[in-house]
Amino acid sequence: MNQPSPPAAKRPPQTFAAIDLGSNSFHMIVCRLNDGELQVEDKLREMVRLGAGLDAQRFLDEETQERALACLERFGQRIEGIHPSRVRAVGTNTLRTARNASEFLGRAEQALGQPIEIIAGTEEARLIYLGVAHSTGADTSRRFVMDIGGGSTELIIGEGFEPQYMQSLYMGCVSFTRAHFGEGRITAKAVKRAELAALVELEPVQQVYRSLGWERALGASGTIRAIRTVVQAEGWCKEGITLKALKALREAMLAAGHIDKLQLKGLSAERAPVFPGGVMVLLATFKALGIGQMQVSDGALREGLIHDLLGRVSHEDVRARAVANLAKRYHVDTAHAERVAETAGGLLDQVAEAWKLEREESRQWLAWGAQLHEIGLDIAHSGYHKHGAYIAEFADLAGFSRQEQLVLACLIRNHRRKISSSSFKRLASHRLHAARHWMVLLRLAALLHRSRSPEAPPEPQLKAGEEKLKLRFAEGWLDAHQLTRTDLELEAGYLQAAGFGLKFA
């Protein structure tokens, strides 16, 4: 008699957190993954107005920094006990543009107790779309998604969970309110000036969006949600936001004449100081792109961060696809790259413990470095490692933060020839130790495959001290491969200059 199968053991719940350091507000969401179902445990938001703290020279003033640090300390207390691999914190437009962003980040990471990544505008757009797509369920229609932040506005067209066209424009509720309503006065001239400024930003992309088209327009941001609340509370529209309602809102702002005199139903006191700029950005976008009505989504950047983080944990990392696409674009010899990656992984296994390297993360980065170490060849052979580093640093790579692209660029730049110490100085402090050692392993793997033979060389034994390496090959192998011996002699000199000692026998 067959016995019924025992029920599958449930995995213990896992807690994840995402933090968005926006130009207007800081947001945090804490979620629990319980037996495959994502449940929101907590949401926190503080109106920090980071973008308002930028002076004319684009330096963050001390008062704003202190306000931001106090917020991050509170966020840090909430996420104590959550494993660092389950937390992701990102900075957006203001931290992309602030000239003292690196100094602030050091203090901010200490306050939060977690690394903070700065993401590019297109990556911000991708994550916003991901958050919106997951919040709207199984909707497979073509969607236009808009998010008005404090300093930038993201516009995305996509289907399902895949964005197809993305732009990040330099206009936001904080920056536009400061630029056009800086003294609080809402005049016809100021309103016209703000609208024209937004239309100028939209002009280069409006035809592309109009030609692509969409079935549904969705807004995702505190600004758009606030506008929806006001126009519905005032009775200007019943559902979502319409162009007619936005025009009525503009006239109501003009009638008030000053930000301090805005008496709009549903408008909070903390939202009012940056409200006019956001309204004009949205109104101009409706006009430029021919939007008649927009619904409002609950999902946004922080929800996108959570789902992206879940993908990384479940080995569905969008970064792997971005690397593969870049390798294809620059016609990489994938068979050779795979051989280099395999050798680098084998060397890693021998030294991971001695060098205190996390194996899974290190194997991933070595594989990416191997896949892309020759992308510069598509430009020119001379200095191709430098060309490749430039591409890796400045290309739009889905899933990668700016700091992560610097790591990738550093590995590519330093996989051969003289090691650039300046490229390591640009890395985040928590990445430095691992990146220096990944670089050594990638260099050795690339060197051992310099002949490009499809037959892999016998894997040498590698022993490592803190900054020392010793390679041992099979008896007689180096004597039979004099070019490799010569390469290793040169490599010992390169590594010595970077603080590593290399011996081989």
C-alpha positions as CSV (number, residue, x, y, z in Angstrom):
1,M,0.0,0.0,0.0
2,N,1.5,3.3,-1.1
3,Q,2.0,5.8,1.7
4,P,1.1,9.5,1.0
5,S,4.1,11.7,0.4
6,P,5.0,13.9,3.4
7,P,4.3,17.6,2.8
8,A,7.2,19.6,1.5
9,A,9.1,21.4,4.2
10,K,8.3,25.1,4.3
11,R,11.3,27.4,4.0
12,P,11.6,29.7,7.0
13,P,10.5,33.3,6.3
14,Q,13.2,35.7,5.0
15,T,13.1,39.4,5.6
16,F,14.2,41.9,2.9
17,A,14.5,45.7,3.0
18,A,15.0,48.4,0.3
19,I,15.9,52.0,0.9
20,D,15.5,54.8,-1.6
21,L,17.4,58.0,-0.9
22,G,15.4,60.3,-3.2
23,S,15.9,64.0,-3.9
24,N,12.7,64.8,-2.1
25,S,11.9,61.9,0.3
26,F,13.8,59.0,1.8
27,H,11.7,55.8,1.6
28,M,12.1,52.3,3.2
29,I,10.1,49.2,2.7
30,V,10.6,46.0,4.8
31,C,9.1,42.8,3.4
32,R,8.9,39.2,4.4
33,L,9.1,36.3,1.9
34,N,6.9,33.6,3.5
35,D,6.6,30.4,1.5
36,G,6.9,32.2,-1.8
37,E,4.5,35.0,-0.9
38,L,5.9,38.6,-0.4
39,Q,4.3,40.4,2.5
40,V,4.9,44.0,3.4
41,E,5.9,44.4,7.1
42,D,6.7,48.1,7.2
43,K,6.9,51.3,5.2
44,L,8.7,54.4,6.3
45,R,9.0,57.8,4.6
46,E,10.6,61.0,5.6
47,M,10.6,64.3,3.6
48,V,14.3,65.0,3.7
49,R,14.4,67.3,0.6
50,L,18.0,66.4,-0.2
51,G,17.8,68.2,-3.5
52,A,17.0,71.5,-1.8
53,G,20.3,71.3,0.0
54,L,22.4,71.7,-3.2
55,D,24.0,75.1,-3.5
56,A,24.9,76.9,-6.8
57,Q,28.1,74.9,-7.0
58,R,26.3,71.6,-6.5
59,F,27.6,71.0,-3.0
60,L,25.2,69.5,-0.3
61,D,25.0,71.9,2.6
62,E,25.7,70.7,6.1
63,E,22.2,71.3,7.4
64,T,20.7,69.0,4.8
65,Q,23.3,66.4,5.4
66,E,22.6,66.4,9.1
67,R,18.8,66.0,8.4
68,A,19.5,63.1,6.0
69,L,21.9,61.4,8.5
70,A,19.3,61.6,11.3
71,C,16.8,59.9,9.0
72,L,19.2,57.2,8.0
73,E,20.1,56.5,11.7
74,R,16.4,55.8,12.3
75,F,16.1,53.6,9.2
76,G,19.3,51.8,10.4
77,Q,17.6,50.9,13.7
78,R,14.7,49.4,11.9
79,I,16.8,47.1,9.8
80,E,19.1,45.8,12.6
81,G,19.1,42.1,12.5
82,I,18.4,41.8,8.8
83,H,21.2,40.0,6.9
84,P,23.2,42.6,4.9
85,S,22.7,40.5,1.7
86,R,18.9,41.1,2.1
87,V,19.2,44.9,2.2
88,R,19.8,47.3,-0.6
89,A,20.0,51.1,-0.4
90,V,20.3,53.4,-3.4
91,G,20.8,57.1,-4.1
92,T,19.3,58.8,-7.1
93,N,19.5,62.2,-8.9
94,T,20.9,64.4,-6.1
95,L,23.6,62.0,-5.2
96,R,24.4,61.5,-8.9
97,T,25.0,65.3,-9.2
98,A,26.3,66.4,-5.8
99,R,30.1,67.2,-6.0
100,N,30.6,66.1,-2.4
101,A,28.5,63.0,-2.7
102,S,31.4,60.6,-1.9
103,E,32.1,62.4,1.4
104,F,28.5,62.4,2.3
105,L,28.1,58.7,1.4
106,G,30.8,57.7,3.9
107,R,28.9,59.4,6.7
108,A,25.6,58.1,5.4
109,E,26.7,54.5,5.2
110,Q,28.0,54.7,8.8
111,A,24.6,56.1,9.9
112,L,22.6,53.5,8.1
113,G,25.0,50.6,8.8
114,Q,24.8,49.4,5.2
115,P,26.5,50.2,1.9
116,I,24.7,52.8,-0.3
117,E,24.8,52.6,-4.1
118,I,24.3,55.4,-6.5
119,I,22.3,54.3,-9.5
120,A,22.2,55.8,-13.0
121,G,19.0,57.4,-14.3
122,T,18.2,54.5,-16.7
123,E,18.7,52.0,-13.9
124,E,16.4,54.0,-11.7
125,A,13.8,53.9,-14.5
126,R,14.2,50.1,-14.9
127,L,13.6,49.6,-11.1
128,I,10.6,51.9,-11.1
129,Y,9.1,50.0,-13.9
130,L,9.7,46.7,-12.1
131,G,8.0,48.1,-9.0
132,V,5.0,49.3,-11.0
133,A,4.7,46.1,-13.0
134,H,4.6,43.9,-9.9
135,S,2.0,46.2,-8.3
136,T,-0.3,45.9,-11.3
137,G,-0.4,42.1,-11.3
138,A,-0.7,40.1,-14.5
139,D,-1.2,43.1,-16.8
140,T,0.4,42.3,-20.1
141,S,-0.6,45.5,-21.9
142,R,1.9,48.0,-23.2
143,R,2.3,50.5,-20.4
144,F,3.7,54.0,-20.2
145,V,5.1,54.7,-16.7
146,M,6.1,58.1,-15.3
147,D,7.8,58.9,-12.0
148,I,8.4,62.5,-10.9
149,G,11.2,62.6,-8.4
150,G,12.8,65.6,-6.7
151,G,15.4,66.1,-9.3
152,S,14.6,63.8,-12.2
153,T,11.7,62.4,-14.0
154,E,11.7,58.8,-15.4
155,L,9.6,57.8,-18.4
156,I,9.3,54.2,-19.4
157,I,7.4,52.1,-21.9
158,G,7.2,48.4,-21.3
159,E,5.2,45.2,-21.5
160,G,4.8,42.7,-18.8
161,F,7.9,42.9,-16.5
162,E,10.2,44.1,-19.3
163,P,10.9,47.8,-20.0
164,Q,11.4,48.5,-23.6
165,Y,12.3,52.2,-23.8
166,M,13.5,54.3,-20.9
167,Q,14.6,57.9,-20.3
168,S,15.6,59.9,-17.2
169,L,15.1,63.6,-17.7
170,Y,16.5,66.5,-15.6
171,M,13.3,67.9,-14.2
172,G,11.7,67.2,-10.8
173,C,9.4,68.7,-8.3
174,V,12.2,70.1,-6.1
175,S,14.4,71.4,-8.9
176,F,11.6,73.0,-10.9
177,T,10.0,74.6,-7.8
178,R,13.4,76.1,-6.8
179,A,14.1,77.3,-10.4
180,H,10.7,78.8,-11.3
181,F,8.9,79.4,-8.0
182,G,11.9,80.1,-5.8
183,E,10.4,83.0,-3.9
184,G,7.1,81.2,-3.5
185,R,5.2,83.4,-6.0
186,I,3.0,81.6,-8.5
187,T,2.5,84.0,-11.4
188,A,1.4,83.5,-15.0
189,K,5.0,84.2,-16.1
190,A,6.5,81.7,-13.7
191,V,4.0,79.0,-14.7
192,K,4.7,79.6,-18.4
193,R,8.4,79.5,-17.8
194,A,8.2,76.2,-15.9
195,E,6.0,74.6,-18.6
196,L,8.4,75.7,-21.4
197,A,11.4,74.4,-19.5
198,A,9.7,71.0,-19.1
199,L,8.7,71.0,-22.8
200,V,12.3,71.7,-23.8
201,E,13.4,68.6,-21.7
202,L,10.8,66.5,-23.4
203,E,11.3,67.7,-27.0
204,P,14.1,65.2,-27.9
205,V,12.1,62.2,-26.8
206,Q,8.5,63.1,-27.4
207,Q,8.3,61.7,-31.0
208,V,9.8,58.4,-29.9
209,Y,7.2,57.9,-27.1
210,R,4.3,59.0,-29.4
211,S,5.4,56.6,-32.1
212,L,5.8,53.6,-29.7
213,G,2.4,54.3,-28.1
214,W,0.8,52.5,-25.1
215,E,-2.5,51.2,-23.9
216,R,-2.3,52.4,-20.4
217,A,-0.5,55.3,-18.7
218,L,0.5,55.0,-15.0
219,G,2.1,57.4,-12.6
220,A,4.4,56.3,-9.8
221,S,5.6,58.8,-7.2
222,G,4.6,60.9,-4.2
223,T,4.1,63.9,-6.5
224,I,1.8,62.1,-8.8
225,R,-0.1,60.5,-6.0
226,A,-0.5,64.0,-4.3
227,I,-1.8,65.5,-7.6
228,R,-4.3,62.6,-7.9
229,T,-5.5,63.2,-4.4
230,V,-6.0,67.0,-5.0
231,V,-7.8,66.8,-8.3
232,Q,-10.2,64.1,-7.1
233,A,-10.8,65.9,-3.7
234,E,-11.6,69.1,-5.6
235,G,-14.0,67.2,-7.9
236,W,-12.1,68.0,-11.1
237,C,-12.0,64.3,-12.1
238,K,-13.4,61.0,-10.7
239,E,-10.7,58.6,-11.6
240,G,-6.9,59.0,-12.0
241,I,-5.7,62.3,-13.4
242,T,-6.9,63.9,-16.6
243,L,-5.5,66.8,-18.7
244,K,-8.6,68.8,-18.0
245,A,-8.1,68.4,-14.2
246,L,-4.4,69.4,-14.5
247,K,-5.5,72.6,-16.3
248,A,-8.0,73.3,-13.5
249,L,-5.2,72.7,-10.9
250,R,-2.9,75.2,-12.7
251,E,-5.6,77.8,-12.6
252,A,-6.2,77.2,-8.9
253,M,-2.5,77.7,-8.2
254,L,-2.5,80.9,-10.2
255,A,-5.5,82.1,-8.2
256,A,-3.6,81.4,-4.9
257,G,-0.6,83.4,-6.2
258,H,1.8,82.0,-3.6
259,I,2.8,78.6,-2.3
260,D,2.0,79.7,1.3
261,K,-1.6,80.4,0.2
262,L,-2.3,77.1,-1.5
263,Q,-5.6,75.9,0.0
264,L,-6.2,72.8,-2.0
265,K,-8.2,69.9,-0.7
266,G,-6.0,66.9,0.1
267,L,-2.7,68.8,-0.2
268,S,-0.5,68.2,2.8
269,A,1.6,70.9,4.4
270,E,4.9,69.0,3.8
271,R,4.1,68.4,0.1
272,A,3.0,72.0,-0.7
273,P,6.5,73.6,-0.8
274,V,7.5,71.5,-3.9
275,F,4.0,71.0,-5.4
276,P,4.0,73.7,-8.2
277,G,7.1,72.3,-9.8
278,G,5.7,68.8,-9.9
279,V,2.4,70.0,-11.3
280,M,4.0,71.8,-14.2
281,V,6.3,68.8,-15.0
282,L,3.2,66.5,-15.2
283,L,1.1,69.0,-17.2
284,A,3.9,69.5,-19.8
285,T,4.3,65.7,-20.1
286,F,0.6,65.3,-20.7
287,K,0.7,67.9,-23.4
288,A,4.0,66.8,-25.1
289,L,3.1,63.1,-25.2
290,G,-0.6,63.4,-25.8
291,I,-1.7,61.8,-22.5
292,G,-5.4,62.1,-21.9
293,Q,-5.7,60.2,-18.6
294,M,-3.2,58.6,-16.1
295,Q,-3.9,56.0,-13.4
296,V,-1.7,56.0,-10.3
297,S,0.3,53.0,-9.1
298,D,1.3,52.1,-5.6
299,G,4.5,50.5,-6.7
300,A,7.6,52.6,-7.3
301,L,11.4,52.4,-6.9
302,R,11.6,50.8,-3.5
303,E,9.2,48.0,-4.6
304,G,11.3,47.5,-7.7
305,L,14.4,47.2,-5.5
306,I,12.8,44.5,-3.4
307,H,11.9,42.4,-6.5
308,D,15.3,42.9,-8.0
309,L,16.9,41.8,-4.7
310,L,14.6,38.7,-4.7
311,G,15.9,37.9,-8.2
312,R,19.5,38.1,-7.1
313,V,18.8,35.8,-4.2
314,S,17.0,33.3,-6.4
315,H,19.8,33.4,-9.0
316,E,17.8,35.3,-11.5
317,D,20.2,38.3,-11.5
318,V,19.5,40.8,-14.3
319,R,23.1,41.8,-14.1
320,A,24.1,38.4,-15.7
321,R,21.9,39.2,-18.7
322,A,23.3,42.7,-19.0
323,V,26.9,41.3,-19.0
324,A,26.0,38.7,-21.7
325,N,24.3,41.4,-23.8
326,L,27.3,43.6,-23.6
327,A,29.7,40.7,-24.5
328,K,27.5,40.0,-27.6
329,R,27.4,43.6,-28.6
330,Y,31.2,43.8,-28.6
331,H,31.7,40.5,-30.3
332,V,33.5,38.7,-27.5
333,D,35.0,35.3,-28.1
334,T,32.7,33.6,-25.7
335,A,34.5,30.2,-25.8
336,H,37.8,31.9,-24.8
337,A,36.0,34.0,-22.1
338,E,34.5,30.8,-20.6
339,R,37.9,29.1,-20.4
340,V,39.3,32.2,-18.6
341,A,36.4,32.2,-16.2
342,E,36.7,28.5,-15.4
343,T,40.4,28.8,-14.7
344,A,39.8,31.9,-12.5
345,G,37.2,30.0,-10.6
346,G,39.6,27.1,-10.1
347,L,42.3,29.4,-8.7
348,L,39.7,31.1,-6.5
349,D,38.8,27.8,-4.8
350,Q,42.4,27.4,-3.8
351,V,42.8,30.8,-2.1
352,A,39.3,31.9,-1.1
353,E,39.9,31.0,2.6
354,A,43.3,32.5,2.8
355,W,42.2,35.7,1.2
356,K,38.8,35.8,3.1
357,L,36.8,36.0,-0.2
358,E,33.1,35.0,-0.2
359,R,33.1,32.2,-2.8
360,E,29.8,32.7,-4.6
361,E,30.1,36.5,-4.9
362,S,33.7,36.2,-6.0
363,R,33.0,33.5,-8.6
364,Q,30.2,35.7,-10.0
365,W,32.5,38.8,-10.4
366,L,35.3,36.8,-11.9
367,A,32.9,35.3,-14.4
368,W,31.7,38.8,-15.4
369,G,35.2,40.1,-15.6
370,A,36.2,37.2,-17.8
371,Q,33.2,37.7,-20.0
372,L,34.0,41.3,-20.6
373,H,37.8,41.6,-20.3
374,E,38.2,41.7,-24.1
375,I,35.3,44.0,-25.1
376,G,37.7,46.8,-25.9
377,L,39.1,44.7,-28.8
378,D,36.1,45.8,-30.8
379,I,37.5,49.3,-30.7
380,A,41.3,48.7,-31.1
381,H,43.9,46.2,-30.0
382,S,46.2,48.8,-28.7
383,G,45.2,49.6,-25.2
384,Y,42.1,47.5,-25.5
385,H,41.9,46.9,-21.7
386,K,41.5,50.7,-21.3
387,H,38.8,50.9,-24.0
388,G,37.0,48.0,-22.3
389,A,37.1,49.7,-18.9
390,Y,35.6,52.9,-20.4
391,I,32.8,50.9,-21.9
392,A,32.1,49.1,-18.7
393,E,32.0,52.2,-16.6
394,F,29.8,54.3,-18.8
395,A,27.5,51.8,-20.6
396,D,23.9,51.4,-19.3
397,L,24.1,48.1,-17.6
398,A,20.8,46.9,-16.1
399,G,21.0,45.9,-12.4
400,F,24.4,47.5,-11.8
401,S,25.0,50.6,-9.6
402,R,27.6,53.1,-10.5
403,Q,29.9,51.7,-7.8
404,E,29.5,48.2,-9.2
405,Q,30.3,49.4,-12.7
406,L,33.5,50.9,-11.4
407,V,34.4,47.5,-10.0
408,L,33.8,45.9,-13.4
409,A,35.8,48.6,-15.1
410,C,38.6,48.2,-12.6
411,L,38.8,44.4,-13.3
412,I,38.9,45.0,-17.1
413,R,41.4,47.8,-16.9
414,N,43.8,45.8,-14.8
415,H,43.6,42.3,-16.3
416,R,46.8,42.9,-18.2
417,R,49.9,45.1,-18.3
418,K,50.6,47.8,-15.7
419,I,48.2,48.0,-12.8
420,S,46.4,51.3,-12.3
421,S,46.4,52.2,-8.6
422,S,44.1,55.2,-9.3
423,S,41.3,52.9,-10.5
424,F,41.2,51.3,-7.1
425,K,41.0,54.6,-5.3
426,R,37.6,55.2,-6.9
427,L,36.1,52.0,-5.4
428,A,33.8,51.9,-2.4
429,S,35.8,50.9,0.7
430,H,33.8,47.7,1.3
431,R,34.7,46.5,-2.3
432,L,38.4,47.3,-2.2
433,H,39.8,44.2,-0.6
434,A,37.9,41.7,-2.7
435,A,38.4,43.7,-6.0
436,R,42.2,43.8,-5.6
437,H,42.3,40.0,-5.1
438,W,39.8,39.3,-7.9
439,M,42.0,41.4,-10.2
440,V,45.0,39.1,-9.4
441,L,43.0,35.9,-10.1
442,L,41.7,37.3,-13.4
443,R,45.2,38.4,-14.5
444,L,46.6,34.9,-13.8
445,A,43.7,33.2,-15.6
446,A,44.0,35.5,-18.7
447,L,47.8,35.0,-18.8
448,L,47.4,31.2,-18.7
449,H,45.1,31.4,-21.7
450,R,47.1,33.9,-23.7
451,S,47.7,31.3,-26.5
452,R,43.9,31.0,-26.9
453,S,44.3,27.3,-27.3
454,P,41.0,25.4,-26.9
455,E,42.9,22.9,-24.7
456,A,43.0,24.2,-21.2
457,P,46.5,24.3,-19.5
458,P,46.9,22.0,-16.5
459,E,45.6,24.0,-13.5
460,P,48.5,25.0,-11.3
461,Q,48.5,24.7,-7.6
462,L,48.1,28.1,-6.0
463,K,49.0,28.9,-2.4
464,A,48.5,32.4,-1.0
465,G,49.5,34.4,2.0
466,E,48.0,37.8,2.7
467,E,49.7,39.5,-0.2
468,K,51.8,36.6,-1.6
469,L,51.2,33.9,-4.1
470,K,53.0,30.8,-5.2
471,L,52.2,28.9,-8.4
472,R,53.4,25.4,-8.9
473,F,53.0,23.7,-12.3
474,A,53.3,20.0,-13.3
475,E,56.9,18.8,-13.6
476,G,58.4,20.0,-16.9
477,W,55.4,22.0,-18.0
478,L,57.0,25.5,-17.8
479,D,60.1,24.2,-19.5
480,A,57.9,23.2,-22.4
481,H,56.1,26.5,-22.4
482,Q,58.7,29.1,-22.3
483,L,56.4,31.9,-23.4
484,T,54.3,31.4,-20.3
485,R,57.4,31.4,-18.2
486,T,58.4,34.8,-19.7
487,D,54.8,36.1,-19.2
488,L,55.0,35.0,-15.5
489,E,58.3,36.8,-15.0
490,L,56.8,40.0,-16.4
491,E,53.7,39.5,-14.3
492,A,55.7,39.1,-11.1
493,G,57.0,42.6,-11.8
494,Y,53.5,44.1,-12.4
495,L,52.1,42.5,-9.2
496,Q,55.1,43.6,-7.1
497,A,54.4,47.2,-8.1
498,A,50.9,46.7,-6.8
499,G,52.0,45.1,-3.5
500,F,51.7,41.4,-4.4
501,G,54.5,39.0,-4.4
502,L,54.4,36.2,-7.0
503,K,56.7,33.1,-7.2
504,F,56.3,30.2,-9.5
505,A,58.0,26.8,-10.1
